[in-house]
Amino acid sequence: MSFACPMGVRGAVVAGCVKGVASMAKKHVAMLMGGFSSERPVSLSSGNACAAALEAEGYQVTRVDVGRDVASVLAELRPDVAFNALHGPFGEDGTIQGILEYLEIPYTHSGVLASALAMDKEQAKIVAKAAGVPVAEAKVMNRFDFTTKHPMKPPYVVKPVNEGSSFGVVIVKEDQSHPPQVITSPEWKYGNTVMVERYIHGRELTCAVMGDVAIGVCEIIPVGHQFYDYDSKYVAGGSNHVCPAKISLKIYQKIQTLALKAHQAIGCKGISRSDFRYDDRFSEDGELIWLEVNTQPGMTPTSLVPDIAKAAGHTFGELLSWMVEDASCLR
């Protein structure tokens, strides 16, 4: 394969794993997908797309719709690699990673600690800020503490601390007279702890990191949506991806530097994707703010990382093959 990896392939096995290394053409991959979080539909879409692409690359793939019995299923299946296409709690918070460590099955993406840390938006911001990555002012509070008084001056954003795919994200505009009532309503299903964060005006930018290289920056332009919400992420035509982003070289490289810095500070492995807001309304330098790192970026037909990789010259199959060959335990 002529794919130029951004870092030396570590192979499927490192110390602590007892699985033998199979040849690439015969390697058996368990595609972990589905699960039972609110992001199940996204995971199924990612998993099926990845499974089909890996099969086309010559891998043997078993699709595993993850349930509470996943440990016994994998113990019986004994794949060479587990490709983690799960999203949300259990799949990207360190839980499934711990199970895979216990079973000594090499797996893709980040390990136990980095996954748990990145999933907790408050703790991830603390670590990123300490590493010199600019973050927005924020506070974490119980949703029932929202009364008739704003927790900070609008505009601001309210988001669950442990969800993905923009589930539960509420934007409070400058002219809104009271806090959003949905936060305290019985319909709220994203936990009692929320983060309130200063709203950053401007453009939505994201950067993919592959190994130890920031491979590209993409601008996200939602179509018919206030922000990059669930529908604009996963519904065809919900957003436009401009890859590479049409920004100055200075800002482009700065985003790459910050994305790699966050990736390394949090301890991410394999593929990650950092999201940014860039306010260039008054000057090109403007304000650049890191929002979060995604340790399990979506791999659906409308996802960002495959588009960024394509712009960098890597096919979808090559991207996934690199991830499989990069898999390991003790990540």
Number of C-alpha atoms within 10 A of each C-alpha: 6 5 13 11 14 14 12 11 14 12 15 25 23 15 8 14 17 13 16 9 13 12 9 15 11 12 19 21 24 24 26 28 28 26 24 19 16 18 20 19 17 22 28 24 19 26 26 19 16 26 25 14 20 22 15 11 16 14 20 18 22 16 18 20 17 20 13 9 8 17 16 11 13 19 13 9 14 17 20 25 29 25 26 23 29 30 31 21 20 15 25 30 26 21 17 23 29 16 15 24 20 13 17 21 26 30 30 26 27 31 27 22 18 23 26 23 22 29 25 16 21 18 15 21 25 12 16 25 16 12 15 12 21 17 19 17 12 18 14 16 15 13 20 12 13 16 13 11 11 16 17 15 12 19 17 20 18 23 22 24 21 21 23 22 21 16 16 21 20 17 19 20 14 11 8 11 12 14 19 17 11 12 25 16 11 7 8 13 12 17 14 15 16 23 20 23 22 20 20 19 14 15 17 18 24 28 29 29 28 26 24 17 17 24 20 24 32 25 25 22 18 19 14 12 13 9 19 19 18 18 18 23 23 20 11 11 13 18 22 17 18 17 19 18 18 11 15 11 10 10 16 18 15 13 26 20 16 23 29 24 18 28 31 17 18 23 18 29 24 24 26 24 26 25 21 25 21 21 18 15 12 8 8 13 13 13 16 24 19 23 20 22 28 22 29 26 24 24 23 20 16 21 15 26 27 22 23 25 21 17 17 14 14 17 16 19 19 21 22 22 20 24 23 29 21 24 27 31 26 19 20
